[in-house]
Amino acid sequence: MSWDEGFAARYDEWSAAMTDDVAFYVELAREADGPLVELAVGNGRVAIPVAQATGRRVVGIDSSPAMLEQARARAAEAGVELELHEGDMRDLALDEPAALIYCPFRALLHLPTWADRRRTFERVATSLRPDGRFAWNAFAFDHRIAAALDGEHQDEPMPHTIRYAVGDNRVDIILDDGATSSLWWATKNEWLGLLDVAGLEVEALYGGFDREPFGDESREYVFVAARCT
Ligand SMILES: C[S@@+](CC[C@H](N)C(=O)[O-])C[C@H]1O[C@@H](n2cnc3c(N)ncnc32)[C@H](O)[C@@H]1O
């Protein structure tokens, strides 16, 4: 299982330190002239500020009823409109082509196989306007980080243990109560291959949310892609 519902109740706490990405996705949304769509919208952590900043409705898709419930409550509290759909991003189908489809906080890594991601990228490509953009971020696997963290118990942001299954390019985040979230990392060439087969192309690849260039020492892929011209 890639996302254990047990994580949902703790998600606010888990994601509290992740704030750098919001301005980046807000900026892309401001530049987009048309429908905005977040894949794996979760509790609306990014979608709500995007809707606030643009004054526009954001369509959010997520497979977790518990996360969507939180997104609904938080959007109502913030007084913004989110159009939330329970569904799998692999089956993305929109009523209207999007000007921006984005997927923050490494959520594409919850898809276990390359085929799952290919299907998602193909769905994204057919769901974009001709001038639409697709943006996402994902960590770059670093064997030094893996060696240091594997099996180590950590207290922040809440008690958990991280385990690496290198043969399956998978990292399991296991909360002390047993709730587990798994991520399957991907290399730069895998991301480029996914774009290629889906008929998309890289517009920019950054190494972080300040739009610094991606380099050998970068540990985060921040991609902005567009349909091939
Ligand atoms: C790390 S959270 C990200 C939530 C939000 N985008 C954010 O940035 O805070 C990952 C989310 O991915 C969702 N998810 C996992 N697999 C999914 C899938 N196949 N289709 C749609 N959502 C999925 C989970 O339910 C969870 O809400």
PDBQT file of the ligand as one rigid body, heavy atoms in Angstrom, charges set to zero:
ROOT
HETATM    1  C1  LIG A 301       2.285  13.508   0.559  1.00  0.00    +0.000 C 
HETATM    2  S1  LIG A 301       0.531  13.667   0.339  1.00  0.00    +0.000 S 
HETATM    3  C2  LIG A 301       0.502  15.125  -0.673  1.00  0.00    +0.000 C 
HETATM    4  C3  LIG A 301      -0.740  15.940  -0.449  1.00  0.00    +0.000 C 
HETATM    5  C4  LIG A 301      -0.710  17.349  -1.046  1.00  0.00    +0.000 C 
HETATM    6  N1  LIG A 301      -0.502  17.341  -2.486  1.00  0.00    +0.000 N 
HETATM    7  C5  LIG A 301       0.382  18.190  -0.400  1.00  0.00    +0.000 C 
HETATM    8  O1  LIG A 301       1.269  18.648  -1.109  1.00  0.00    +0.000 OA
HETATM    9  O2  LIG A 301       0.334  18.382   0.817  1.00  0.00    +0.000 OA
HETATM   10  C6  LIG A 301       0.220  12.365  -0.783  1.00  0.00    +0.000 C 
HETATM   11  C7  LIG A 301      -1.229  12.237  -1.230  1.00  0.00    +0.000 C 
HETATM   12  O3  LIG A 301      -1.240  11.364  -2.367  1.00  0.00    +0.000 OA
HETATM   13  C8  LIG A 301      -2.482  10.687  -2.358  1.00  0.00    +0.000 C 
HETATM   14  N2  LIG A 301      -2.374   9.556  -3.294  1.00  0.00    +0.000 N 
HETATM   15  C9  LIG A 301      -1.550   8.482  -3.186  1.00  0.00    +0.000 A 
HETATM   16  N3  LIG A 301      -1.702   7.694  -4.275  1.00  0.00    +0.000 NA
HETATM   17  C10 LIG A 301      -2.641   8.289  -5.068  1.00  0.00    +0.000 A 
HETATM   18  C11 LIG A 301      -3.221   7.975  -6.324  1.00  0.00    +0.000 A 
HETATM   19  N4  LIG A 301      -2.855   6.864  -6.979  1.00  0.00    +0.000 N 
HETATM   20  N5  LIG A 301      -4.142   8.810  -6.851  1.00  0.00    +0.000 NA
HETATM   21  C12 LIG A 301      -4.526   9.929  -6.184  1.00  0.00    +0.000 A 
HETATM   22  N6  LIG A 301      -4.006  10.281  -4.988  1.00  0.00    +0.000 NA
HETATM   23  C13 LIG A 301      -3.077   9.485  -4.436  1.00  0.00    +0.000 A 
HETATM   24  C14 LIG A 301      -2.655  10.322  -0.891  1.00  0.00    +0.000 C 
HETATM   25  O4  LIG A 301      -3.979   9.995  -0.599  1.00  0.00    +0.000 OA
HETATM   26  C15 LIG A 301      -2.174  11.620  -0.213  1.00  0.00    +0.000 C 
HETATM   27  O5  LIG A 301      -3.242  12.491   0.035  1.00  0.00    +0.000 OA
ENDROOT
TORSDOF 0
